[in-house]
């Protein structure tokens, strides 16, 4: 009898993707997507997946969630799901289980992503042994530093999407006052997540004395059509994103590269050069030259978080 496969899952606010993995390799043909609202909790989804696959038990189970994990317990605020180790064991029969933040899972995937799934934004040196940084811009915004140690890889969790947004100009200060009305504080996520793009557009309309709104998808479509205000919104977004990722680069010194993930980051990949992401990233005064030490890429692998979960299990991760 061969070795049992592991079960890996990537749990977002709307959908959960589940797959089987042999060691560090995800079986791409095993990936299934479930709508979260159709199920009372993760246990139900995992049990349904395994039943339909005809698998009674797994060698291990690791899930990545879009939210904080504390002491091995994750609570999905938008879904009121609580996920812990005993729940994963009940659902999968696995003795070894683990719960990661989704950015941590992406960090564990680095080095196991095909080269053609990495789109360069800023070229530069990226030695494999050096620290790295994963930055997610999608429904939310967050980052996770990745460190190689003699004891293995460490990917630290954070909630840096909720720190203060970058402010460089008087207009940025007005923007901060504009967005802080959402919940009393102008956080990074308020301008760099998907809904942040919508707030930037509303801010520019307000500044022009013509209040109005558009959805993020409509703004991206209008940019592609050459709409001037949509392009101004996109340029502002890229400047703020470059500034914030530059801040994170100086905080963590990821000489091994910075890796962008998430729907918004991927949607803006064709616009980074046109809107001068590099200039915003390196706009650090006397440290501008130092910023050339950091390469930036966009991860275009939809299954990277699943791969990270598989790698984490295979390397002995648990908890």
C-alpha positions as CSV (number, residue, x, y, z in Angstrom):
1,X,0.0,0.0,0.0
2,X,1.4,3.4,-1.0
3,X,1.8,6.4,1.2
4,X,-1.4,8.2,2.0
5,X,-1.8,11.7,0.4
6,X,-2.0,14.9,2.4
7,X,-5.0,17.2,2.2
8,X,-4.4,20.9,1.7
9,X,-6.9,23.8,1.6
10,X,-6.9,27.5,0.9
11,X,-9.8,29.2,2.7
12,X,-10.7,32.7,1.5
13,X,-13.6,34.9,2.5
14,X,-15.8,33.6,-0.4
15,X,-14.4,30.2,-1.5
16,X,-12.4,27.3,-0.2
17,X,-10.1,25.4,-2.5
18,X,-9.2,21.8,-1.5
19,X,-6.7,19.4,-3.0
20,X,-4.5,16.3,-2.4
21,X,-0.8,16.4,-2.3
22,X,2.0,13.8,-2.6
23,X,4.8,15.2,-0.5
24,X,5.4,18.7,-1.7
25,X,3.6,18.3,-4.9
26,X,-0.1,19.2,-5.2
27,X,-2.2,17.1,-7.6
28,X,-3.5,19.8,-9.8
29,X,-6.3,17.5,-11.1
30,X,-7.6,17.1,-7.5
31,X,-8.3,20.8,-6.9
32,X,-11.9,21.5,-6.1
33,X,-13.6,24.8,-5.2
34,X,-16.4,25.2,-2.7
35,X,-18.6,28.2,-2.0
36,X,-18.3,28.9,1.7
37,X,-21.9,30.1,2.1
38,X,-23.2,26.7,1.0
39,X,-21.7,25.0,4.0
40,X,-21.9,25.4,7.8
41,X,-18.2,25.1,8.3
42,X,-14.9,23.8,7.1
43,X,-15.3,20.3,8.5
44,X,-18.3,19.8,6.2
45,X,-16.4,20.8,3.2
46,X,-13.4,18.7,3.9
47,X,-15.5,15.6,4.7
48,X,-17.5,16.1,1.5
49,X,-14.3,16.4,-0.5
50,X,-12.8,13.2,0.9
51,X,-16.0,11.3,0.6
52,X,-16.4,12.2,-3.1
53,X,-12.7,11.4,-3.7
54,X,-13.2,8.0,-2.0
55,X,-10.4,8.7,0.6
56,X,-10.9,7.6,4.2
57,X,-7.9,9.2,5.8
58,X,-4.9,11.5,5.0
59,X,-1.2,11.5,6.0
60,X,-1.6,15.1,7.1
61,X,-3.8,18.1,6.7
62,X,-2.8,21.8,6.4
63,X,-5.1,24.7,5.7
64,X,-4.3,28.3,4.9
65,X,-6.8,31.0,5.9
66,X,-7.3,34.6,5.1
67,X,-7.1,35.9,8.6
68,X,-5.1,35.7,11.8
69,X,-4.2,32.4,13.5
70,X,-3.5,32.4,17.2
71,X,-2.4,29.4,19.3
72,X,-3.5,27.1,16.5
73,X,-7.0,28.5,16.3
74,X,-8.3,30.6,13.4
75,X,-11.6,32.5,13.4
76,X,-13.1,33.6,10.1
77,X,-14.8,36.8,11.0
78,X,-16.9,37.1,7.9
79,X,-18.1,33.5,8.2
80,X,-18.1,33.0,12.0
81,X,-16.1,29.8,11.3
82,X,-13.7,28.7,14.0
83,X,-11.0,26.3,12.8
84,X,-8.7,24.3,15.1
85,X,-6.6,21.2,15.1
86,X,-9.2,18.8,16.5
87,X,-11.7,19.9,13.8
88,X,-9.1,19.1,11.1
89,X,-8.4,15.7,12.6
90,X,-12.1,14.9,12.9
91,X,-12.7,15.8,9.2
92,X,-9.6,14.2,7.7
93,X,-8.4,11.4,10.1
94,X,-4.9,13.0,9.9
95,X,-2.7,12.7,12.9
96,X,-0.6,15.7,11.8
97,X,-2.5,18.9,11.2
98,X,-1.6,22.6,10.7
99,X,-3.3,25.9,10.3
100,X,-1.4,28.8,8.6
101,X,-2.3,32.3,7.6
102,X,-2.6,32.5,3.8
103,X,0.5,34.7,3.5
104,X,2.5,32.2,5.6
105,X,1.4,29.5,3.2
106,X,2.6,31.6,0.2
107,X,5.9,32.1,2.0
108,X,6.4,28.4,2.3
109,X,5.7,28.0,-1.4
110,X,8.7,30.1,-2.4
111,X,11.3,28.0,-4.2
112,X,8.6,25.6,-5.3
113,X,6.9,27.9,-7.9
114,X,7.6,27.4,-11.6
115,X,9.7,30.2,-13.1
116,X,7.0,30.9,-15.7
117,X,4.6,31.7,-12.9
118,X,6.8,34.6,-11.6
119,X,6.3,37.9,-13.5
120,X,9.1,40.4,-12.8
121,X,8.2,43.9,-11.8
122,X,11.7,45.1,-10.7
123,X,14.7,43.1,-11.8
124,X,17.5,42.6,-9.3
125,X,19.6,40.2,-7.3
126,X,17.6,37.6,-5.3
127,X,19.9,35.0,-3.6
128,X,18.0,31.9,-2.5
129,X,19.4,31.9,1.0
130,X,18.4,35.6,1.7
131,X,15.3,36.8,3.5
132,X,12.2,37.3,1.3
133,X,8.9,39.0,1.7
134,X,5.4,38.0,0.5
135,X,2.9,40.9,0.1
136,X,-0.8,40.2,-0.6
137,X,-3.1,42.8,-2.2
138,X,-6.6,41.5,-2.8
139,X,-9.7,41.6,-0.7
140,X,-7.3,42.7,2.1
141,X,-3.6,43.7,2.4
142,X,-0.9,42.0,4.4
143,X,2.7,40.8,4.3
144,X,4.8,38.0,5.7
145,X,8.6,37.9,6.0
146,X,10.4,34.7,5.0
147,X,13.7,33.7,6.7
148,X,16.0,30.8,6.1
149,X,17.6,29.5,9.2
150,X,19.8,26.5,10.1
151,X,16.6,24.9,11.6
152,X,14.5,25.5,8.5
153,X,12.3,28.2,7.0
154,X,10.4,30.6,9.3
155,X,7.5,32.6,7.9
156,X,6.3,35.1,10.4
157,X,2.6,36.2,10.5
158,X,1.6,39.8,10.6
159,X,-1.4,42.1,10.2
160,X,0.5,45.0,8.6
161,X,-2.4,45.9,6.4
162,X,-3.9,47.7,9.5
163,X,-0.9,50.1,10.1
164,X,-1.1,53.7,9.0
165,X,-1.3,54.3,5.3
166,X,1.8,56.0,3.7
167,X,1.6,59.8,3.6
168,X,4.0,61.7,1.4
169,X,2.1,64.8,0.2
170,X,-0.6,67.2,1.3
171,X,-3.0,65.4,-0.9
172,X,-2.1,62.1,0.8
173,X,-3.0,63.8,4.1
174,X,-6.4,64.8,2.7
175,X,-6.8,61.3,1.5
176,X,-6.1,59.9,5.0
177,X,-8.8,62.1,6.4
178,X,-11.1,61.1,3.6
179,X,-10.7,57.3,4.2
180,X,-10.6,57.3,8.0
181,X,-14.3,58.0,8.1
182,X,-14.7,54.2,7.3
183,X,-13.7,53.1,10.8
184,X,-11.8,56.0,12.4
185,X,-8.3,55.2,11.2
186,X,-6.6,55.5,7.8
187,X,-5.0,52.1,7.4
188,X,-3.0,50.7,4.6
189,X,-5.8,48.3,3.7
190,X,-8.2,51.2,3.3
191,X,-6.3,52.4,0.3
192,X,-4.5,49.3,-1.1
193,X,-7.1,46.5,-0.8
194,X,-9.7,46.1,-3.5
195,X,-12.1,48.4,-1.7
196,X,-9.2,50.8,-1.3
197,X,-9.1,51.3,-5.1
198,X,-12.8,52.3,-4.9
199,X,-12.0,54.8,-2.1
200,X,-9.2,56.3,-4.1
201,X,-11.6,56.9,-7.0
202,X,-14.2,58.4,-4.7
203,X,-11.5,60.7,-3.2
204,X,-10.4,62.0,-6.6
205,X,-14.0,62.6,-7.6
206,X,-14.6,64.5,-4.3
207,X,-11.4,66.5,-4.8
208,X,-12.7,67.5,-8.3
209,X,-16.1,68.6,-6.8
210,X,-17.9,65.8,-8.5
211,X,-18.7,63.1,-5.9
212,X,-19.2,59.6,-7.4
213,X,-18.3,56.0,-7.0
214,X,-17.3,53.0,-9.1
215,X,-16.6,49.4,-8.3
216,X,-13.0,48.2,-8.4
217,X,-13.7,46.0,-11.5
218,X,-15.3,49.0,-13.3
219,X,-12.3,51.2,-12.4
220,X,-10.0,48.6,-13.9
221,X,-12.2,48.4,-17.1
222,X,-12.2,52.2,-17.4
223,X,-8.4,52.3,-17.1
224,X,-8.2,49.8,-20.0
225,X,-10.4,52.1,-22.0
226,X,-8.2,55.1,-21.4
227,X,-10.6,56.9,-19.0
228,X,-8.5,59.8,-17.5
229,X,-10.0,59.7,-14.0
230,X,-9.6,55.9,-13.8
231,X,-6.0,56.3,-14.9
232,X,-5.4,59.0,-12.3
233,X,-6.8,56.5,-9.7
234,X,-4.6,53.7,-10.9
235,X,-1.5,56.0,-10.9
236,X,-2.3,57.0,-7.3
237,X,-2.8,53.4,-6.3
238,X,0.5,52.3,-7.8
239,X,2.3,55.2,-6.1
240,X,0.9,54.4,-2.7
241,X,1.5,50.7,-3.2
242,X,5.1,51.3,-4.2
243,X,5.7,53.5,-1.2
244,X,4.2,51.0,1.2
245,X,6.1,48.0,-0.2
246,X,9.2,50.1,-0.1
247,X,8.5,50.8,3.6
248,X,8.2,47.0,4.2
249,X,11.4,46.4,2.3
250,X,13.3,48.7,4.6
251,X,11.6,47.1,7.6
252,X,12.4,43.4,6.6
253,X,15.4,43.7,4.2
254,X,14.2,41.0,1.8
255,X,17.4,40.7,-0.3
256,X,16.0,37.4,-1.6
257,X,13.1,39.2,-3.3
258,X,9.6,40.6,-2.8
259,X,6.7,38.5,-4.1
260,X,3.3,40.1,-4.7
261,X,0.1,38.0,-4.6
262,X,-3.6,38.6,-4.7
263,X,-6.2,39.6,-7.2
264,X,-5.5,43.4,-7.1
265,X,-1.7,42.9,-7.3
266,X,-2.1,40.6,-10.4
267,X,-4.6,43.0,-12.0
268,X,-2.1,45.9,-11.7
269,X,0.8,43.9,-13.0
270,X,0.4,45.3,-16.6
271,X,0.3,48.8,-15.2
272,X,3.3,48.9,-12.8
273,X,5.8,50.1,-15.4
274,X,3.5,52.7,-16.9
275,X,2.6,54.2,-13.5
276,X,6.2,54.0,-12.3
277,X,5.9,51.5,-9.4
278,X,9.8,51.4,-9.3
279,X,10.0,55.2,-8.8
280,X,7.5,55.1,-5.9
281,X,9.2,52.0,-4.4
282,X,12.6,53.7,-4.5
283,X,11.5,57.2,-3.3
284,X,13.4,57.0,0.0
285,X,15.6,60.0,-0.1
286,X,19.2,59.1,0.6
287,X,18.3,55.4,0.6
288,X,17.0,55.5,-3.0
289,X,20.1,53.8,-4.3
290,X,19.9,51.2,-1.5
291,X,16.4,50.2,-2.8
292,X,18.0,48.8,-5.9
293,X,18.9,45.8,-3.8
294,X,15.4,44.5,-3.9
295,X,13.8,42.6,-6.7
296,X,10.0,42.5,-7.0
297,X,7.9,39.8,-8.8
298,X,4.2,38.9,-9.1
299,X,3.2,35.3,-8.3
300,X,0.8,34.1,-11.0
301,X,0.4,30.6,-9.6
302,X,-3.3,30.1,-8.4
303,X,-2.2,27.1,-6.4
304,X,0.7,28.6,-4.6
305,X,-1.0,28.6,-1.1
306,X,-1.9,24.9,-1.6
307,X,1.7,24.2,-2.5
308,X,2.9,26.1,0.6
309,X,0.7,24.0,2.8
310,X,2.0,20.8,1.2
311,X,5.6,21.9,1.7
312,X,5.0,22.9,5.3
313,X,3.6,19.4,6.1
314,X,6.4,17.6,4.2
315,X,9.0,19.5,6.1
316,X,7.6,18.5,9.5
317,X,5.4,21.5,10.2
318,X,2.4,21.2,12.5
319,X,0.2,23.2,14.8
